[in-house]
Amino acid sequence: MLRLLLAATVWLTACASPAPAVGSSGPSSPTPSVRTDRVGNVLAPLVDDATWARLAAHRLRLPSLAAGAACPVTPAVPITTFVGPVAGPGPVYSIGNRIFYSRAPDGSLFTKVAWLSRPDYKDAALIRGARIDASGDVRFQAGGGPITGELRFDYDTGTRSQGSEEGWRFLPSTVVIDGPGCYAFQVDGVDWSLTIVMDAAANP
């Protein structure tokens, strides 16, 4: 009889639903789960697929440019001492505001663009772009990965540089373009968007 009572107690405890958290105010952004390696070292969290989908759902709202009009390049200004001038209002910026491209052996045109996030912004961002003075696509590559139509600025980019200890995040990337011209990049957070415009010319 005692065994039956103990078994019933264990079963009821296992099936009981947890009480709702006090002060819960409904859905919120998912909290990154803690990941560890084989020996217990804490790894950087990963952005979940639902967050990337929310960022990708932002419609591209790039400016249009009439034929022959000057490219409205976003001004670049200094905001810190360890990188050159940056373009955009933040919290994510491009380092520099001009594209000087080279030609790859396969004929494609590419350049290196580095992106920077302020220490007070710790969330993800999605970067996309297009040519705005004519038809033309923009593609991205980060860390030797595949070339795609978007660039993901993760919680941890895996890049360390001066300023990393203060919370600045860096994302080096390769940008593939169609040719010289005017290009706009849209950077999206969950509840914000910004646009950075650059002109592109051959590397002198």
SESEFI-251885 format. One line per field, with one value per residue: residue number from 1; z, x negated, y of N, C-alpha, C in turn. Coordinates in nm, 3 decimals. Layout:
<nodes>
seq	NUM;...
nc3	Z;...
nc1	X;...
nc2	Y;...
cac3	Z;...
cac1	X;...
cac2	Y;...
cc3	Z;...
cc1	X;...
cc2	Y;...
</nodes>
This chain:
<nodes>
seq	1;2;3;4;5;6;7;8;9;10;11;12;13;14;15;16;17;18;19;20;21;22;23;24;25;26;27;28;29;30;31;32;33;34;35;36;37;38;39;40;41;42;43;44;45;46;47;48;49;50;51;52;53;54;55;56;57;58;59;60;61;62;63;64;65;66;67;68;69;70;71;72;73;74;75;76;77;78;79;80;81;82;83;84;85;86;87;88;89;90;91;92;93;94;95;96;97;98;99;100;101;102;103;104;105;106;107;108;109;110;111;112;113;114;115;116;117;118;119;120;121;122;123;124;125;126;127;128;129;130;131;132;133;134;135;136;137;138;139;140;141;142;143;144;145;146;147;148;149;150;151;152;153;154;155;156;157;158;159;160;161;162;163;164;165;166;167;168;169;170;171;172;173;174;175;176;177;178;179;180;181;182;183;184;185;186;187;188;189;190;191;192;193;194;195;196;197;198;199;200;201;202;203;204
nc3	0.000;0.084;-0.116;-0.339;-0.274;-0.274;-0.544;-0.669;-0.575;-0.694;-0.964;-0.982;-0.917;-1.134;-1.343;-1.289;-1.384;-1.436;-1.240;-1.365;-1.433;-1.201;-1.270;-1.543;-1.870;-2.118;-2.462;-2.559;-2.689;-2.779;-2.536;-2.561;-2.552;-2.326;-2.436;-2.427;-2.458;-2.494;-2.261;-2.088;-2.125;-2.175;-2.465;-2.730;-2.773;-3.021;-3.281;-3.316;-3.564;-3.589;-3.521;-3.726;-3.936;-3.872;-3.907;-4.180;-4.279;-4.293;-4.528;-4.815;-4.841;-5.022;-5.143;-5.451;-5.757;-5.999;-6.346;-6.419;-6.201;-5.914;-5.686;-5.370;-5.138;-4.816;-4.549;-4.387;-4.060;-3.778;-3.490;-3.294;-3.170;-3.265;-3.516;-3.859;-4.007;-3.992;-4.155;-4.147;-3.917;-3.700;-3.474;-3.599;-3.823;-4.137;-4.195;-4.335;-4.650;-4.919;-5.207;-5.335;-5.581;-5.681;-5.941;-5.955;-6.037;-6.169;-6.290;-6.145;-5.946;-5.655;-5.314;-4.995;-4.707;-4.388;-4.096;-3.811;-3.474;-3.212;-2.859;-2.690;-2.828;-2.854;-2.995;-3.285;-3.639;-3.978;-4.300;-4.617;-4.972;-5.277;-5.612;-5.693;-5.896;-6.127;-6.251;-6.045;-5.842;-5.500;-5.326;-5.052;-4.850;-4.566;-4.346;-4.509;-4.585;-4.769;-5.062;-5.043;-5.055;-4.834;-4.531;-4.218;-3.905;-3.625;-3.273;-3.174;-3.366;-3.394;-3.444;-3.322;-3.214;-3.164;-2.920;-2.886;-2.625;-2.501;-2.589;-2.854;-3.165;-3.446;-3.793;-4.052;-4.408;-4.742;-5.025;-5.310;-5.624;-5.919;-6.089;-6.152;-5.980;-5.794;-5.475;-5.231;-4.893;-4.670;-4.329;-4.085;-3.767;-3.511;-3.447;-3.592;-3.875;-4.107;-4.362;-4.573;-4.809;-5.075;-5.316;-5.596;-5.739;-5.958;-5.810;-5.756
nc1	-0.083;-0.191;-0.385;-0.221;-0.105;-0.333;-0.410;-0.191;-0.214;-0.460;-0.385;-0.180;-0.326;-0.507;-0.331;-0.214;-0.131;-0.345;-0.321;-0.201;-0.428;-0.468;-0.355;-0.384;-0.367;-0.270;-0.354;-0.698;-1.021;-1.222;-1.434;-1.779;-1.900;-2.119;-2.424;-2.664;-2.998;-3.170;-3.315;-3.193;-3.224;-3.078;-2.905;-2.852;-2.517;-2.274;-2.096;-1.755;-1.552;-1.298;-1.334;-1.508;-1.328;-1.136;-1.287;-1.345;-1.095;-1.053;-0.972;-1.160;-1.255;-1.390;-1.551;-1.462;-1.626;-1.666;-1.757;-2.085;-2.101;-2.278;-2.443;-2.306;-2.502;-2.540;-2.650;-2.967;-3.085;-3.304;-3.275;-3.400;-3.730;-3.875;-3.808;-3.764;-3.566;-3.210;-2.904;-2.559;-2.274;-2.287;-2.168;-2.349;-2.617;-2.786;-3.133;-3.283;-3.173;-3.184;-3.223;-3.480;-3.553;-3.684;-3.778;-3.687;-3.831;-3.626;-3.490;-3.306;-3.221;-3.357;-3.381;-3.516;-3.332;-3.294;-3.097;-2.949;-2.842;-2.687;-2.780;-2.554;-2.359;-2.255;-2.124;-2.013;-2.064;-1.960;-2.092;-2.038;-2.039;-2.044;-2.098;-2.029;-2.025;-1.988;-1.886;-1.996;-2.156;-2.253;-2.477;-2.595;-2.869;-2.992;-3.251;-3.362;-3.147;-2.846;-2.744;-2.491;-2.164;-2.136;-2.271;-2.360;-2.370;-2.484;-2.430;-2.685;-2.957;-3.192;-3.422;-3.697;-3.825;-3.992;-3.813;-3.623;-3.617;-3.476;-3.225;-3.160;-3.057;-3.179;-3.143;-3.287;-3.256;-3.206;-3.098;-2.910;-2.860;-2.689;-2.805;-2.958;-2.804;-2.517;-2.432;-2.207;-2.167;-1.971;-1.925;-1.792;-1.642;-1.445;-1.243;-1.307;-1.444;-1.699;-1.869;-2.152;-2.344;-2.568;-2.822;-2.964;-3.273;-3.544;-3.829;-4.098
nc2	-0.121;0.123;0.154;0.197;0.444;0.610;0.587;0.706;0.966;1.051;1.036;1.231;1.460;1.477;1.527;1.765;2.099;2.380;2.679;2.993;3.265;3.528;3.851;3.836;3.961;3.885;3.789;3.816;3.918;3.636;3.485;3.432;3.102;2.928;2.801;2.543;2.408;2.088;2.072;2.239;2.515;2.831;2.913;3.152;3.271;3.168;3.330;3.277;3.104;3.217;3.485;3.575;3.543;3.736;3.968;3.949;3.989;4.258;4.495;4.588;4.919;5.102;5.400;5.567;5.658;5.899;5.868;5.963;6.131;6.256;6.038;5.995;5.984;5.851;6.046;6.003;5.984;6.040;5.834;5.699;5.624;5.409;5.312;5.416;5.687;5.636;5.531;5.614;5.628;5.460;5.197;5.025;5.041;5.114;5.083;5.337;5.482;5.433;5.226;5.045;4.843;4.519;4.285;3.950;3.623;3.485;3.684;3.830;4.119;4.251;4.368;4.467;4.519;4.646;4.615;4.773;4.764;4.943;4.948;4.955;4.826;4.509;4.317;4.124;4.195;4.248;4.270;4.400;4.477;4.682;4.798;5.136;5.325;5.199;4.875;4.610;4.371;4.301;4.102;3.900;3.785;3.621;3.536;3.333;3.182;3.080;3.270;3.499;3.662;3.822;3.958;3.846;3.986;3.870;3.782;3.735;3.789;3.658;3.794;3.970;4.279;4.596;4.764;4.570;4.476;4.672;4.634;4.688;4.555;4.380;4.314;4.177;4.168;4.040;4.206;4.161;4.300;4.436;4.622;4.948;5.223;5.341;5.238;5.109;5.017;4.838;4.816;4.616;4.597;4.435;4.621;4.850;5.029;5.121;5.311;5.302;5.467;5.413;5.489;5.317;5.228;5.134;4.980;5.191
cac3	0.000;0.089;-0.249;-0.429;-0.242;-0.322;-0.691;-0.707;-0.545;-0.798;-1.091;-0.977;-0.920;-1.269;-1.437;-1.250;-1.471;-1.359;-1.222;-1.447;-1.366;-1.149;-1.340;-1.685;-1.948;-2.252;-2.546;-2.571;-2.772;-2.717;-2.467;-2.613;-2.461;-2.295;-2.502;-2.374;-2.533;-2.427;-2.128;-2.007;-2.155;-2.229;-2.602;-2.766;-2.816;-3.162;-3.312;-3.361;-3.698;-3.584;-3.522;-3.862;-4.020;-3.842;-3.971;-4.326;-4.314;-4.321;-4.672;-4.857;-4.873;-5.067;-5.222;-5.597;-5.808;-6.141;-6.431;-6.427;-6.076;-5.828;-5.582;-5.239;-5.048;-4.674;-4.491;-4.289;-3.953;-3.672;-3.366;-3.198;-3.210;-3.313;-3.656;-3.936;-4.009;-4.020;-4.220;-4.095;-3.786;-3.595;-3.396;-3.683;-3.922;-4.223;-4.177;-4.468;-4.727;-5.061;-5.250;-5.438;-5.609;-5.764;-6.024;-5.921;-6.155;-6.241;-6.351;-6.054;-5.882;-5.510;-5.226;-4.853;-4.627;-4.248;-4.028;-3.671;-3.388;-3.086;-2.740;-2.626;-2.909;-2.840;-3.068;-3.423;-3.748;-4.111;-4.398;-4.757;-5.055;-5.421;-5.686;-5.702;-6.015;-6.236;-6.193;-6.001;-5.713;-5.405;-5.253;-4.938;-4.797;-4.437;-4.288;-4.603;-4.606;-4.901;-5.107;-5.034;-5.074;-4.708;-4.438;-4.082;-3.797;-3.515;-3.138;-3.167;-3.503;-3.392;-3.477;-3.211;-3.256;-3.064;-2.889;-2.855;-2.480;-2.460;-2.638;-2.998;-3.244;-3.583;-3.889;-4.185;-4.512;-4.884;-5.095;-5.454;-5.694;-6.063;-6.164;-6.090;-5.966;-5.663;-5.405;-5.100;-4.802;-4.562;-4.209;-4.008;-3.638;-3.494;-3.446;-3.655;-4.005;-4.152;-4.497;-4.599;-4.954;-5.114;-5.459;-5.625;-5.851;-5.964;-5.719;-5.834
cac1	0.000;-0.282;-0.446;-0.122;-0.093;-0.453;-0.405;-0.090;-0.269;-0.558;-0.315;-0.113;-0.428;-0.561;-0.230;-0.163;-0.173;-0.408;-0.239;-0.247;-0.517;-0.402;-0.391;-0.403;-0.291;-0.243;-0.467;-0.810;-1.128;-1.278;-1.561;-1.874;-1.930;-2.261;-2.488;-2.797;-3.071;-3.181;-3.375;-3.115;-3.244;-2.958;-2.920;-2.762;-2.386;-2.241;-1.969;-1.664;-1.495;-1.182;-1.383;-1.552;-1.208;-1.076;-1.369;-1.329;-0.960;-1.056;-0.977;-1.267;-1.208;-1.510;-1.519;-1.478;-1.716;-1.643;-1.873;-2.174;-2.107;-2.392;-2.417;-2.296;-2.584;-2.522;-2.774;-3.041;-3.135;-3.371;-3.200;-3.491;-3.868;-3.946;-3.775;-3.745;-3.430;-3.105;-2.786;-2.430;-2.237;-2.302;-2.282;-2.443;-2.677;-2.894;-3.258;-3.304;-3.051;-3.210;-3.260;-3.584;-3.544;-3.782;-3.716;-3.729;-3.863;-3.505;-3.432;-3.219;-3.279;-3.340;-3.452;-3.506;-3.261;-3.283;-2.980;-2.979;-2.725;-2.715;-2.775;-2.422;-2.270;-2.305;-2.038;-2.051;-2.024;-1.965;-2.137;-2.009;-2.067;-2.019;-2.138;-1.912;-2.027;-1.959;-1.860;-2.118;-2.145;-2.364;-2.489;-2.686;-2.937;-3.057;-3.324;-3.386;-3.025;-2.785;-2.704;-2.345;-2.105;-2.123;-2.383;-2.308;-2.454;-2.444;-2.465;-2.831;-3.006;-3.316;-3.534;-3.744;-3.911;-3.996;-3.678;-3.537;-3.602;-3.378;-3.093;-3.142;-3.058;-3.227;-3.106;-3.348;-3.179;-3.232;-2.977;-2.920;-2.770;-2.680;-2.885;-2.965;-2.674;-2.470;-2.374;-2.148;-2.164;-1.874;-1.961;-1.669;-1.627;-1.308;-1.150;-1.365;-1.510;-1.776;-1.923;-2.284;-2.367;-2.709;-2.849;-3.062;-3.364;-3.654;-3.940;-4.201
cac2	0.000;0.237;0.170;0.256;0.586;0.678;0.593;0.806;1.098;1.081;1.058;1.361;1.565;1.485;1.574;1.897;2.209;2.488;2.798;3.105;3.359;3.648;3.973;3.811;4.059;3.838;3.750;3.908;3.863;3.516;3.499;3.334;2.992;2.913;2.687;2.511;2.306;1.958;2.084;2.331;2.656;2.894;2.961;3.262;3.223;3.178;3.393;3.172;3.121;3.306;3.623;3.605;3.556;3.867;4.070;3.938;4.032;4.401;4.520;4.679;5.054;5.172;5.519;5.558;5.761;5.925;5.847;6.077;6.208;6.225;5.939;6.062;5.904;5.879;6.100;5.922;6.070;5.964;5.817;5.638;5.647;5.290;5.286;5.537;5.737;5.538;5.587;5.571;5.683;5.359;5.146;4.949;5.132;5.065;5.157;5.395;5.502;5.416;5.091;5.033;4.699;4.448;4.181;3.815;3.542;3.445;3.803;3.904;4.237;4.238;4.460;4.435;4.618;4.608;4.670;4.800;4.782;5.012;4.862;4.949;4.744;4.374;4.225;4.089;4.284;4.187;4.369;4.368;4.594;4.677;4.917;5.223;5.410;5.106;4.743;4.544;4.303;4.299;3.976;3.911;3.667;3.646;3.425;3.224;3.106;3.094;3.403;3.504;3.794;3.894;3.944;3.836;4.039;3.783;3.828;3.729;3.769;3.581;3.883;4.051;4.389;4.702;4.808;4.455;4.466;4.773;4.594;4.711;4.432;4.400;4.210;4.191;4.100;4.063;4.249;4.136;4.392;4.414;4.717;5.080;5.287;5.385;5.123;5.135;4.903;4.851;4.741;4.600;4.534;4.389;4.733;4.968;5.012;5.236;5.296;5.360;5.474;5.421;5.478;5.211;5.253;5.037;5.004;5.262
cc3	0.000;-0.046;-0.346;-0.403;-0.291;-0.473;-0.737;-0.685;-0.651;-0.928;-1.094;-0.983;-1.060;-1.365;-1.405;-1.342;-1.388;-1.350;-1.310;-1.367;-1.321;-1.227;-1.487;-1.764;-2.092;-2.329;-2.548;-2.660;-2.702;-2.652;-2.520;-2.509;-2.442;-2.363;-2.439;-2.463;-2.447;-2.286;-2.042;-2.030;-2.219;-2.367;-2.627;-2.810;-2.966;-3.177;-3.369;-3.496;-3.698;-3.587;-3.661;-3.955;-3.997;-3.908;-4.122;-4.371;-4.336;-4.473;-4.704;-4.900;-4.912;-5.149;-5.370;-5.644;-5.957;-6.219;-6.440;-6.301;-5.994;-5.720;-5.445;-5.130;-4.903;-4.616;-4.391;-4.187;-3.848;-3.548;-3.257;-3.253;-3.275;-3.452;-3.726;-3.931;-4.049;-4.079;-4.157;-3.957;-3.671;-3.553;-3.471;-3.795;-4.022;-4.192;-4.314;-4.544;-4.878;-5.089;-5.359;-5.466;-5.691;-5.842;-5.986;-6.048;-6.235;-6.304;-6.260;-5.987;-5.732;-5.437;-5.083;-4.783;-4.484;-4.184;-3.878;-3.594;-3.257;-2.966;-2.678;-2.710;-2.912;-2.918;-3.210;-3.520;-3.880;-4.212;-4.538;-4.841;-5.200;-5.484;-5.706;-5.821;-6.141;-6.171;-6.156;-5.862;-5.628;-5.334;-5.150;-4.908;-4.666;-4.391;-4.381;-4.629;-4.746;-4.934;-5.116;-5.053;-4.946;-4.620;-4.296;-3.980;-3.669;-3.380;-3.121;-3.307;-3.508;-3.425;-3.357;-3.263;-3.142;-3.043;-2.854;-2.705;-2.428;-2.512;-2.784;-3.070;-3.388;-3.670;-4.023;-4.288;-4.649;-4.949;-5.245;-5.525;-5.844;-6.144;-6.092;-6.082;-5.823;-5.596;-5.269;-5.021;-4.692;-4.448;-4.121;-3.873;-3.624;-3.505;-3.504;-3.789;-4.035;-4.290;-4.507;-4.749;-4.980;-5.266;-5.479;-5.749;-5.845;-5.869;-5.797;-5.828
cc1	-0.087;-0.348;-0.349;-0.106;-0.212;-0.451;-0.306;-0.141;-0.369;-0.490;-0.248;-0.211;-0.482;-0.463;-0.179;-0.217;-0.236;-0.316;-0.290;-0.331;-0.440;-0.450;-0.417;-0.314;-0.272;-0.369;-0.574;-0.914;-1.190;-1.412;-1.658;-1.902;-2.081;-2.314;-2.625;-2.864;-3.087;-3.237;-3.306;-3.138;-3.119;-2.988;-2.822;-2.627;-2.367;-2.108;-1.876;-1.603;-1.376;-1.224;-1.432;-1.432;-1.140;-1.156;-1.351;-1.192;-0.952;-1.066;-1.091;-1.207;-1.329;-1.472;-1.535;-1.561;-1.692;-1.772;-1.956;-2.185;-2.228;-2.352;-2.415;-2.370;-2.561;-2.653;-2.836;-3.103;-3.207;-3.283;-3.284;-3.632;-3.934;-3.902;-3.763;-3.600;-3.329;-2.984;-2.660;-2.403;-2.256;-2.168;-2.381;-2.488;-2.760;-3.018;-3.299;-3.173;-3.073;-3.258;-3.365;-3.601;-3.661;-3.709;-3.774;-3.761;-3.741;-3.433;-3.342;-3.294;-3.253;-3.421;-3.436;-3.434;-3.252;-3.166;-3.009;-2.850;-2.767;-2.707;-2.637;-2.320;-2.326;-2.223;-2.090;-2.007;-2.040;-1.996;-2.107;-2.035;-2.033;-2.077;-2.015;-1.914;-2.003;-1.927;-1.993;-2.102;-2.269;-2.361;-2.601;-2.751;-3.005;-3.129;-3.349;-3.265;-2.969;-2.754;-2.552;-2.296;-2.087;-2.244;-2.328;-2.411;-2.408;-2.478;-2.617;-2.881;-3.131;-3.439;-3.570;-3.841;-3.916;-3.855;-3.584;-3.512;-3.499;-3.238;-3.066;-3.149;-3.096;-3.183;-3.173;-3.264;-3.239;-3.100;-3.001;-2.816;-2.777;-2.771;-2.891;-2.826;-2.644;-2.394;-2.321;-2.141;-2.061;-1.915;-1.836;-1.696;-1.482;-1.210;-1.209;-1.427;-1.590;-1.834;-2.057;-2.308;-2.516;-2.718;-2.964;-3.142;-3.475;-3.765;-4.053;-4.336
cc2	0.126;0.263;0.236;0.406;0.666;0.694;0.698;0.946;1.141;1.115;1.195;1.476;1.585;1.546;1.714;2.004;2.318;2.608;2.909;3.201;3.481;3.769;3.952;3.903;4.015;3.812;3.858;3.845;3.743;3.545;3.394;3.227;2.982;2.787;2.667;2.409;2.182;1.968;2.190;2.478;2.714;2.950;3.076;3.206;3.241;3.249;3.285;3.206;3.217;3.452;3.662;3.624;3.691;3.979;4.069;3.985;4.183;4.421;4.616;4.812;5.139;5.294;5.492;5.676;5.776;5.906;5.975;6.159;6.165;6.126;6.008;5.984;5.948;5.933;6.003;6.016;5.985;5.954;5.752;5.647;5.526;5.243;5.419;5.583;5.629;5.608;5.529;5.627;5.585;5.302;5.058;5.041;5.052;5.148;5.207;5.403;5.493;5.275;5.102;4.884;4.648;4.341;4.045;3.737;3.500;3.564;3.884;4.018;4.230;4.345;4.413;4.551;4.565;4.683;4.676;4.821;4.848;4.918;4.850;4.873;4.602;4.271;4.201;4.198;4.210;4.296;4.318;4.492;4.573;4.804;5.005;5.318;5.328;4.973;4.677;4.488;4.325;4.164;3.988;3.776;3.706;3.520;3.309;3.138;3.125;3.240;3.406;3.647;3.873;3.865;3.948;3.886;3.970;3.846;3.834;3.698;3.684;3.664;3.968;4.157;4.490;4.756;4.694;4.444;4.565;4.741;4.624;4.576;4.464;4.283;4.239;4.115;4.128;4.098;4.231;4.222;4.366;4.506;4.850;5.143;5.323;5.270;5.166;5.006;4.932;4.759;4.736;4.535;4.493;4.506;4.861;4.930;5.138;5.205;5.368;5.354;5.492;5.424;5.379;5.248;5.150;5.078;5.072;5.190
</nodes>
